[in-house]
Amino acid sequence: MSQRFDLSRHRREYHNDFATVVEGLLDEEQCGTLRRRVDWLIAEGQVRRIDHRPMGGACLHHLFEGDDVRIYLPELTAVYNASLPLVSAITSQDVVLSPHRRSSINIRAYPAGGGAQGGHYDANGITALLYLTTNSEAPLRMDIPRVHPEHGACVEQRHYLARAGSLLVMKGRDVIHDSSPTVTERKISVVFRYGERGDAWRGDVACTHESTPR
């Protein structure tokens, strides 16, 4: 990692704010190599295009499932495995890899002009997003449940813009989140799914939350 790693800050942000961002997990050269391969595979029609537009918000992206990643981008399997101690330290949990081959590692490549993922909760307990692009639009949006001392239950909205090489670690099962639609830029996110040892995994798909688009 290129920047100083502050474990106490990351733990505090993860537990209090449901997410934290670790900078510099990969460098720009590594991200560029992976981006070019992702683009080539999409151009060759090797991966599935998701285009689903329910009432709760659009889902438009190219999806690399677990075996796609293992075959075409095996370096990311190594990063997924190697990041487990880091995720365990940040979450203060006994973290394990996903038992689900199809969804343990995915890539979501959002095209310019509407690439998005609608609001949802993750089925697994801990999700880490490794960004391969730097974006000035299309943030990850989270609705964080809070309790105000005077006004009671409320929701705090947070936005996280992608930065190439950074790793966002979040409580994906506990907070609704989405990927805001792209406009002029494309965005590429690698999804690493983890869990806590002994946790009862709820399958390997996200739980969609049908709500009014924000």
C-alpha positions as CSV (number, residue, x, y, z in Angstrom):
1,M,0.0,0.0,0.0
2,S,1.3,3.4,-1.0
3,Q,-0.2,5.3,1.9
4,R,0.2,5.0,5.6
5,F,-2.3,2.4,6.9
6,D,-4.2,3.5,10.0
7,L,-5.9,0.4,11.4
8,S,-7.6,2.1,14.3
9,R,-9.2,4.6,11.8
10,H,-10.4,1.9,9.5
11,R,-11.9,-0.1,12.3
12,R,-13.7,2.9,13.7
13,E,-15.1,3.8,10.2
14,Y,-16.2,0.2,9.5
15,H,-18.0,-0.2,12.8
16,N,-19.5,3.3,13.1
17,D,-20.1,4.2,9.4
18,F,-20.6,0.7,7.9
19,A,-17.7,1.2,5.4
20,T,-14.1,2.3,5.2
21,V,-11.7,2.8,2.2
22,V,-8.1,1.5,2.1
23,E,-6.1,3.4,-0.5
24,G,-3.4,1.9,-2.7
25,L,-4.1,-1.8,-2.6
26,L,-3.1,-1.9,-6.3
27,D,-1.1,0.6,-8.2
28,E,-2.2,2.3,-11.5
29,E,-0.1,0.1,-13.7
30,Q,-1.7,-3.0,-12.2
31,C,-5.2,-1.5,-12.5
32,G,-4.5,-0.5,-16.2
33,T,-3.4,-4.1,-17.0
34,L,-6.7,-5.5,-15.5
35,R,-8.8,-2.8,-17.2
36,R,-7.5,-3.6,-20.6
37,R,-8.3,-7.3,-20.2
38,V,-11.8,-6.5,-18.9
39,D,-12.4,-4.3,-21.9
40,W,-11.1,-6.9,-24.4
41,L,-13.3,-9.6,-22.8
42,I,-16.4,-7.4,-23.0
43,A,-15.6,-6.5,-26.7
44,E,-15.3,-10.2,-27.5
45,G,-18.6,-11.0,-25.9
46,Q,-17.1,-13.4,-23.3
47,V,-19.2,-12.2,-20.3
48,R,-22.8,-11.6,-19.6
49,R,-24.5,-8.2,-19.9
50,I,-27.1,-7.4,-17.3
51,D,-29.9,-5.1,-18.3
52,H,-32.7,-5.2,-15.8
53,R,-34.9,-2.1,-15.0
54,P,-37.4,-2.8,-12.2
55,M,-39.3,-0.1,-10.3
56,G,-36.5,0.1,-7.6
57,G,-33.8,1.2,-10.1
58,A,-31.9,0.0,-13.1
59,C,-29.2,-2.7,-13.1
60,L,-27.1,-2.2,-16.2
61,H,-23.5,-3.6,-16.3
62,H,-21.4,-6.5,-17.6
63,L,-21.0,-9.2,-15.0
64,F,-17.9,-11.4,-14.7
65,E,-18.9,-14.3,-12.4
66,G,-16.5,-16.4,-10.3
67,D,-15.2,-18.7,-13.0
68,D,-14.9,-15.9,-15.5
69,V,-12.5,-14.2,-13.1
70,R,-10.6,-17.4,-12.3
71,I,-10.1,-18.1,-16.0
72,Y,-9.4,-14.7,-17.4
73,L,-8.1,-12.6,-14.5
74,P,-6.5,-15.1,-12.1
75,E,-4.5,-12.4,-10.4
76,L,-7.7,-11.2,-8.7
77,T,-8.1,-14.6,-7.0
78,A,-4.7,-14.1,-5.4
79,V,-5.7,-10.6,-4.3
80,Y,-9.0,-11.9,-2.9
81,N,-7.1,-14.5,-0.8
82,A,-4.3,-12.2,0.2
83,S,-6.8,-9.5,1.4
84,L,-8.5,-11.8,3.9
85,P,-6.1,-10.9,6.8
86,L,-6.6,-7.2,6.1
87,V,-10.4,-7.6,6.1
88,S,-10.2,-9.6,9.3
89,A,-8.1,-6.9,11.0
90,I,-10.5,-4.1,9.9
91,T,-13.7,-5.9,10.9
92,S,-12.3,-7.5,14.1
93,Q,-13.8,-10.8,13.0
94,D,-12.7,-14.3,12.1
95,V,-13.2,-13.8,8.4
96,V,-13.5,-16.6,5.9
97,L,-13.7,-16.8,2.1
98,S,-17.1,-17.2,0.5
99,P,-18.2,-20.9,0.0
100,H,-20.1,-19.9,-3.2
101,R,-17.9,-20.4,-6.3
102,R,-20.1,-18.3,-8.6
103,S,-20.2,-15.2,-6.5
104,S,-17.1,-15.2,-4.3
105,I,-15.4,-12.9,-6.8
106,N,-17.3,-10.9,-9.4
107,I,-16.5,-7.9,-11.6
108,R,-19.2,-5.4,-12.5
109,A,-18.2,-3.2,-15.4
110,Y,-20.6,-0.3,-15.7
111,P,-20.7,1.4,-19.2
112,A,-20.9,5.1,-19.7
113,G,-24.5,6.4,-20.3
114,G,-26.5,4.6,-17.6
115,G,-24.4,1.8,-16.1
116,A,-25.8,1.2,-12.6
117,Q,-26.9,-1.3,-9.9
118,G,-30.1,-0.7,-8.0
119,G,-30.5,-0.5,-4.3
120,H,-29.9,-3.9,-2.5
121,Y,-28.5,-5.6,0.6
122,D,-25.8,-8.3,0.2
123,A,-26.5,-11.9,1.2
124,N,-23.0,-12.2,2.7
125,G,-21.8,-10.5,5.8
126,I,-18.8,-8.6,4.5
127,T,-18.2,-7.1,1.1
128,A,-15.1,-5.5,-0.3
129,L,-15.0,-3.5,-3.5
130,L,-11.7,-3.2,-5.4
131,Y,-11.9,-0.3,-7.9
132,L,-10.1,-0.5,-11.2
133,T,-11.2,3.0,-12.4
134,T,-11.1,6.5,-10.9
135,N,-14.4,8.2,-11.3
136,S,-15.8,11.7,-10.7
137,E,-19.4,10.4,-11.0
138,A,-21.5,7.3,-10.3
139,P,-20.6,6.9,-6.6
140,L,-21.5,4.0,-4.4
141,R,-24.4,5.3,-2.3
142,M,-25.3,4.0,1.2
143,D,-28.3,4.6,3.4
144,I,-26.9,4.3,6.9
145,P,-29.4,3.8,9.8
146,R,-28.9,6.2,12.6
147,V,-30.7,7.2,15.8
148,H,-30.8,10.9,16.6
149,P,-31.1,11.8,20.3
150,E,-34.0,14.2,19.7
151,H,-35.6,13.0,16.5
152,G,-35.2,9.2,16.8
153,A,-34.5,6.9,13.9
154,C,-33.2,8.5,10.7
155,V,-31.0,7.7,7.7
156,E,-27.7,9.2,6.8
157,Q,-26.7,9.1,3.1
158,R,-23.0,8.6,2.2
159,H,-21.4,8.6,-1.2
160,Y,-18.1,7.0,-2.1
161,L,-16.4,7.8,-5.5
162,A,-14.2,5.1,-7.0
163,R,-10.5,5.5,-7.0
164,A,-8.4,3.0,-8.9
165,G,-6.5,0.6,-6.6
166,S,-8.6,1.4,-3.5
167,L,-10.5,-1.2,-1.5
168,L,-13.8,-0.3,0.1
169,V,-14.8,-2.7,2.9
170,M,-18.4,-2.5,4.0
171,K,-21.2,-4.2,6.0
172,G,-23.0,-5.1,2.8
173,R,-25.7,-7.1,4.6
174,D,-26.6,-4.4,7.1
175,V,-26.9,-1.3,4.9
176,I,-28.8,-0.7,1.6
177,H,-26.5,0.5,-1.1
178,D,-26.4,1.1,-4.9
179,S,-24.2,2.2,-7.7
180,S,-25.4,5.5,-9.0
181,P,-25.9,5.6,-12.8
182,T,-22.9,6.6,-14.9
183,V,-23.1,9.6,-17.3
184,T,-19.9,10.1,-19.3
185,E,-17.5,7.7,-17.5
186,R,-17.4,3.9,-17.2
187,K,-16.7,2.3,-13.8
188,I,-15.2,-1.1,-13.0
189,S,-15.6,-2.7,-9.5
190,V,-14.3,-6.0,-8.4
191,V,-16.5,-7.5,-5.7
192,F,-14.9,-9.7,-3.0
193,R,-17.4,-11.5,-0.8
194,Y,-16.4,-12.6,2.7
195,G,-18.1,-13.9,5.8
196,E,-17.6,-14.5,9.5
197,R,-16.8,-18.0,10.6
198,G,-19.9,-19.7,11.8
199,D,-22.2,-17.3,10.0
200,A,-25.3,-18.8,8.4
201,W,-24.8,-17.7,4.8
202,R,-28.0,-16.7,3.0
203,G,-27.2,-18.0,-0.5
204,D,-25.1,-16.2,-3.0
205,V,-27.2,-13.4,-4.5
206,A,-28.1,-9.9,-3.4
207,C,-31.4,-9.1,-1.9
208,T,-33.0,-6.3,-4.0
209,H,-34.8,-3.5,-2.2
210,E,-37.5,-2.1,-4.4
211,S,-37.6,1.6,-3.6
212,T,-38.0,4.9,-5.3
213,P,-34.7,5.8,-7.2
214,R,-32.7,8.5,-5.4
